[in-house]
Amino acid sequence: METGGNVKGGEPLLNFELIRYVVGRAEQVNASEQRDLQFVITTNLAVVDDAILEFCRLHDILISTSLDGPADLHNPNRPRPGKNSYELAVAGIEKARKVLGNERVSALMTTTKTSLSRGREIIDEYVRLQFPGIFLRPLSPYGFAIKTKSYAAYDVDRWLDFYFDGLEYIIDLNRRGLPFKELYASTILTKMLTPFEPGYVDLMSPAGIGISAVVYNYDGDVYASDEARMLAEMGDKTFRIGNVHHNSYHEIFASDALLDPIEQSFAGSAPMCSECAFEPYCGSDPVFHMATQRDFVGLKTRSAFCHRNMTIFKRLISLMEDSPMIRQLFLQWAN
């Protein structure tokens, strides 16, 4: 279960009694189902307290929060009355770590136009707070990013400059003896260099929507992914696959709304993807292409998804070919 939070919208800890109920009910059902059950609360940590953290410890709940960089970058991104989102997040991270342990508290950054010139400062913030790595995220064309025109504020090439500068800096940190990982590269390298599937939805073929991810909204609507839910917030319910109050499990997961995009998302049979040398490492993201091109498959020559990933694939391979040290580092990241 992943609940609310900055990434998903809303602050789940404001209704902690509901979290108590959901966790208790899920554990009750799982006593007989015996599934691999894990809980993650996505929260800005502004209202976290000792009782919440003790409940998380007892029920093995992970904490995920947002950290966009230094205070003067994070606070404008996450406005609140006291203009102290950063201070509350950092204090909450330390508080949660003391109860849960460092490995059970993670952070995720959101890239904005302002972030693009400050990649190394953002990485330094994660290093300072002793996180083992960072996911240098591209901004997605959904929800709040569109409403604030953030997605249109920079193009893919500007983001790639930001990403590669950050990757170069992270490699240099490792060269100087500081272990630190870029998590998107790590995911790609796992696909490239091992027989294992990392389970990253955007890089799955067929698409991982509804298979490796599903979102149950507050009103009972079921979406094929969180990006699908955000697309619905923009008025496009293409990927709404049912409602728990009105549809059975079979009706939801065998719906045309889910099966049609999955069927069209086999990268090996998509135009251009079928001839691409990088197809084994890539995926076909129908939600992204519906949001940007109004089509499940999209025209690959105009796909920001394809341009971004192909450029990264080429750079990672080139770096490994040029440097034995980087090749060894990337092997470590892949395992």
C-alpha positions as CSV (number, residue, x, y, z in Angstrom):
1,M,0.0,0.0,0.0
2,E,1.3,3.4,-0.9
3,T,-0.7,6.3,0.6
4,G,-1.0,9.9,-0.3
5,G,1.9,12.3,0.2
6,N,3.6,15.0,-1.8
7,V,4.1,12.8,-4.8
8,K,0.6,11.4,-4.8
9,G,-1.3,14.5,-3.7
10,G,-2.5,15.2,-0.1
11,E,-0.9,14.5,3.2
12,P,-1.9,11.0,4.6
13,L,-0.7,11.7,8.2
14,L,-3.5,14.2,8.6
15,N,-5.8,11.2,8.7
16,F,-3.7,8.7,10.5
17,E,-6.6,6.8,12.0
18,L,-7.5,5.8,8.4
19,I,-4.0,4.5,7.9
20,R,-4.3,2.5,11.1
21,Y,-7.5,0.9,9.8
22,V,-6.1,0.1,6.3
23,V,-2.9,-1.4,7.7
24,G,-4.9,-3.5,10.3
25,R,-7.4,-4.7,7.7
26,A,-4.7,-5.6,5.2
27,E,-2.8,-7.6,7.7
28,Q,-6.0,-9.3,8.8
29,V,-6.7,-10.4,5.3
30,N,-3.1,-11.3,4.6
31,A,-3.1,-13.7,7.6
32,S,-4.9,-16.2,5.3
33,E,-3.8,-14.9,1.8
34,Q,-0.1,-14.9,2.7
35,R,0.9,-12.3,0.1
36,D,4.2,-10.4,0.0
37,L,2.8,-7.3,1.7
38,Q,4.7,-4.0,2.2
39,F,3.5,-0.6,3.3
40,V,4.9,2.8,2.3
41,I,3.7,6.1,3.5
42,T,4.5,9.0,1.3
43,T,4.5,12.1,3.5
44,N,6.1,15.6,3.8
45,L,6.8,14.7,7.5
46,A,5.4,18.0,8.7
47,V,3.1,16.4,11.3
48,V,5.0,13.2,12.0
49,D,5.2,12.4,15.8
50,D,6.5,9.7,18.1
51,A,3.2,7.7,18.1
52,I,3.1,7.6,14.3
53,L,6.7,6.4,14.1
54,E,6.1,3.8,16.7
55,F,3.2,2.4,14.7
56,C,5.4,2.4,11.6
57,R,8.1,0.5,13.5
58,L,5.7,-2.1,14.8
59,H,4.1,-2.7,11.4
60,D,7.3,-2.5,9.4
61,I,6.1,0.6,7.4
62,L,8.6,2.5,5.1
63,I,8.6,6.2,5.0
64,S,9.1,8.1,1.7
65,T,9.4,11.9,1.6
66,S,10.1,14.7,-0.8
67,L,13.5,16.5,-0.8
68,D,14.1,18.8,-3.8
69,G,17.5,20.1,-2.7
70,P,18.7,22.9,-0.4
71,A,16.2,25.0,1.5
72,D,16.0,27.9,-1.0
73,L,15.0,25.4,-3.7
74,H,12.8,23.0,-1.7
75,N,10.7,25.7,0.2
76,P,9.4,27.5,-3.0
77,N,8.6,24.1,-4.5
78,R,6.7,23.0,-1.4
79,P,5.0,26.2,-0.1
80,R,3.4,26.2,3.3
81,P,2.4,29.1,5.7
82,G,5.7,29.0,7.7
83,K,7.8,28.7,4.6
84,N,9.7,25.9,6.4
85,S,8.9,22.8,4.4
86,Y,12.6,22.0,4.1
87,E,13.3,22.5,7.8
88,L,10.3,20.2,8.7
89,A,11.4,17.6,6.1
90,V,15.0,17.4,7.4
91,A,13.9,17.3,11.0
92,G,11.3,14.6,10.1
93,I,13.9,12.5,8.3
94,E,16.2,12.5,11.3
95,K,13.4,11.8,13.7
96,A,12.1,8.9,11.5
97,R,15.6,7.4,11.1
98,K,16.1,7.3,14.9
99,V,13.0,5.1,15.2
100,L,13.0,3.1,12.0
101,G,16.6,3.1,10.9
102,N,18.3,4.9,8.0
103,E,17.4,2.2,5.4
104,R,13.7,2.6,6.0
105,V,13.5,6.3,5.2
106,S,13.9,7.4,1.6
107,A,13.5,10.7,-0.3
108,L,12.6,11.6,-3.8
109,M,13.3,14.9,-5.6
110,T,11.1,16.7,-8.2
111,T,12.9,18.5,-11.0
112,T,11.7,22.0,-11.9
113,K,13.1,24.7,-14.2
114,T,15.0,26.1,-11.2
115,S,16.6,22.8,-10.5
116,L,18.3,22.5,-13.9
117,S,21.2,24.7,-13.0
118,R,21.7,23.3,-9.5
119,G,22.1,19.6,-10.0
120,R,25.3,19.3,-8.0
121,E,23.9,21.3,-5.1
122,I,20.9,18.9,-5.0
123,I,23.2,15.9,-5.0
124,D,25.3,17.5,-2.2
125,E,22.2,17.8,-0.1
126,Y,21.4,14.1,-0.5
127,V,25.1,13.3,0.4
128,R,25.0,15.6,3.4
129,L,21.9,13.9,4.7
130,Q,23.6,10.5,4.2
131,F,21.2,9.1,1.6
132,P,22.9,6.3,-0.4
133,G,21.7,7.7,-3.8
134,I,19.4,9.9,-5.7
135,F,16.9,9.6,-8.5
136,L,17.4,12.5,-10.9
137,R,13.8,12.6,-12.1
138,P,12.5,14.1,-15.3
139,L,9.3,16.1,-14.9
140,S,6.2,14.2,-16.0
141,P,3.5,15.7,-18.2
142,Y,0.7,15.2,-15.7
143,G,-1.3,17.0,-13.0
144,F,0.3,19.8,-11.1
145,A,3.2,20.0,-13.5
146,I,0.9,20.9,-16.3
147,K,-1.3,23.2,-14.2
148,T,1.8,25.3,-13.3
149,K,3.2,25.1,-16.8
150,S,6.4,23.5,-15.3
151,Y,6.5,20.7,-17.9
152,A,6.7,23.3,-20.7
153,A,9.3,25.3,-19.0
154,Y,12.2,23.1,-20.2
155,D,12.7,20.6,-23.0
156,V,14.2,17.1,-22.9
157,D,17.7,18.3,-24.0
158,R,17.9,20.7,-21.1
159,W,17.0,18.0,-18.7
160,L,19.5,15.6,-20.3
161,D,22.3,18.2,-19.7
162,F,21.2,18.4,-16.1
163,Y,21.1,14.6,-15.8
164,F,24.5,14.0,-17.4
165,D,26.2,16.7,-15.3
166,G,24.7,15.1,-12.2
167,L,25.8,11.7,-13.3
168,E,29.3,12.9,-14.0
169,Y,29.4,14.5,-10.5
170,I,28.2,11.3,-8.9
171,I,30.8,9.2,-10.8
172,D,33.5,11.7,-9.5
173,L,32.2,11.3,-5.9
174,N,32.7,7.5,-6.3
175,R,36.1,8.1,-7.8
176,R,37.0,10.1,-4.7
177,G,35.9,7.2,-2.4
178,L,32.4,8.3,-1.6
179,P,29.9,5.5,-2.5
180,F,26.8,7.1,-4.0
181,K,24.3,5.9,-6.7
182,E,22.1,7.5,-9.4
183,L,19.0,5.4,-9.2
184,Y,17.7,5.7,-12.7
185,A,21.0,4.7,-14.2
186,S,21.1,1.8,-11.7
187,T,17.6,0.6,-12.9
188,I,18.7,0.8,-16.5
189,L,22.0,-1.0,-15.8
190,T,20.2,-3.8,-14.0
191,K,18.3,-4.4,-17.3
192,M,21.4,-4.1,-19.4
193,L,23.9,-6.1,-17.3
194,T,21.9,-8.7,-15.4
195,P,19.1,-11.2,-16.2
196,F,16.9,-9.5,-13.6
197,E,13.9,-7.3,-14.1
198,P,14.0,-4.3,-11.7
199,G,10.2,-3.8,-12.0
200,Y,10.3,-0.2,-13.0
201,V,6.9,0.4,-14.6
202,D,8.1,2.9,-17.2
203,L,10.7,0.5,-18.6
204,M,8.6,-2.6,-19.0
205,S,7.4,-4.3,-22.2
206,P,4.5,-4.9,-22.2
207,A,3.8,-1.8,-20.1
208,G,3.7,-2.4,-16.4
209,I,0.5,-0.4,-15.9
210,G,-2.2,-2.5,-14.2
211,I,0.4,-5.4,-13.9
212,S,3.1,-4.0,-11.7
213,A,1.2,-0.9,-10.6
214,V,-2.4,0.0,-9.8
215,V,-3.9,2.9,-8.0
216,Y,-7.2,3.0,-6.0
217,N,-8.4,6.5,-5.7
218,Y,-10.4,8.0,-2.8
219,D,-13.7,7.7,-4.6
220,G,-13.2,4.0,-5.5
221,D,-12.0,4.6,-9.0
222,V,-9.2,2.3,-10.1
223,Y,-6.4,3.5,-12.4
224,A,-3.7,1.6,-14.2
225,S,-1.0,3.7,-12.6
226,D,-0.5,6.9,-10.6
227,E,0.3,8.7,-13.8
228,A,-3.0,7.4,-15.1
229,R,-4.8,8.9,-12.1
230,M,-3.0,12.3,-12.6
231,L,-4.0,12.2,-16.3
232,A,-7.6,11.8,-15.1
233,E,-7.2,14.8,-12.9
234,M,-6.6,16.7,-16.2
235,G,-9.9,15.4,-17.5
236,D,-8.7,12.4,-19.4
237,K,-10.0,9.1,-17.9
238,T,-8.6,6.9,-20.6
239,F,-6.9,4.7,-18.1
240,R,-9.7,4.5,-15.5
241,I,-10.2,0.7,-15.4
242,G,-13.2,0.5,-13.1
243,N,-14.5,1.3,-9.7
244,V,-14.4,-1.0,-6.6
245,H,-18.0,-0.1,-5.6
246,H,-19.5,-1.0,-9.0
247,N,-17.1,-3.5,-10.7
248,S,-15.8,-7.0,-9.8
249,Y,-12.1,-7.8,-9.8
250,H,-12.4,-9.6,-13.1
251,E,-14.3,-6.7,-14.7
252,I,-11.6,-4.3,-13.6
253,F,-8.5,-6.2,-14.6
254,A,-9.9,-7.7,-17.7
255,S,-11.4,-4.4,-18.9
256,D,-10.6,-3.1,-22.4
257,A,-9.4,0.1,-20.8
258,L,-6.5,-1.9,-19.4
259,L,-6.0,-4.7,-22.0
260,D,-6.0,-2.4,-25.1
261,P,-3.0,-0.2,-24.0
262,I,-1.1,-3.3,-22.7
263,E,-1.7,-5.1,-26.0
264,Q,-0.3,-2.1,-27.9
265,S,2.6,-1.6,-25.6
266,F,4.8,-4.6,-26.6
267,A,7.9,-2.6,-27.6
268,G,9.1,-5.5,-29.8
269,S,6.2,-5.0,-32.2
270,A,5.8,-1.2,-32.0
271,P,6.9,0.8,-35.1
272,M,10.6,1.8,-34.8
273,C,10.9,0.0,-31.4
274,S,11.0,-3.4,-33.2
275,E,14.1,-2.3,-35.0
276,C,15.8,-0.5,-32.1
277,A,19.0,-1.9,-30.6
278,F,17.9,-0.6,-27.2
279,E,14.5,-2.4,-27.2
280,P,15.5,-5.0,-24.6
281,Y,16.4,-2.2,-22.1
282,C,13.4,0.0,-22.8
283,G,9.7,0.0,-22.4
284,S,6.6,1.5,-24.0
285,D,4.8,4.0,-21.7
286,P,1.2,4.3,-23.1
287,V,0.2,6.8,-20.4
288,F,3.0,9.2,-21.3
289,H,2.3,8.9,-25.0
290,M,-1.5,9.4,-24.5
291,A,-0.7,12.5,-22.4
292,T,1.7,14.0,-25.0
293,Q,0.5,12.6,-28.4
294,R,-3.0,11.3,-27.8
295,D,-2.0,7.8,-28.7
296,F,-1.0,4.6,-26.8
297,V,2.1,4.0,-28.9
298,G,3.0,7.5,-30.1
299,L,5.2,8.6,-33.0
300,K,8.7,7.6,-31.8
301,T,10.5,10.3,-33.8
302,R,8.6,12.9,-31.7
303,S,8.6,11.0,-28.4
304,A,10.3,12.7,-25.5
305,F,10.2,9.4,-23.8
306,C,12.2,7.7,-26.6
307,H,14.7,10.6,-27.0
308,R,15.4,10.7,-23.3
309,N,16.0,7.0,-22.8
310,M,17.9,6.4,-26.0
311,T,20.3,9.2,-25.2
312,I,20.8,7.8,-21.7
313,F,21.4,4.3,-23.0
314,K,24.0,5.5,-25.4
315,R,25.8,7.5,-22.8
316,L,25.9,4.7,-20.2
317,I,27.4,2.3,-22.8
318,S,29.9,4.9,-23.9
319,L,31.0,5.6,-20.4
320,M,31.5,1.8,-19.7
321,E,33.5,1.4,-23.0
322,D,35.8,4.4,-22.2
323,S,36.6,3.7,-18.5
324,P,37.3,0.4,-16.7
325,M,36.7,2.2,-13.4
326,I,33.2,3.3,-14.6
327,R,32.5,-0.2,-16.0
328,Q,33.2,-1.6,-12.5
329,L,31.1,1.0,-10.8
330,F,28.2,0.4,-13.1
331,L,28.4,-3.3,-12.5
332,Q,28.1,-2.6,-8.7
333,W,25.1,-0.3,-9.4
334,A,23.4,-3.1,-11.4
335,N,23.7,-5.7,-8.6
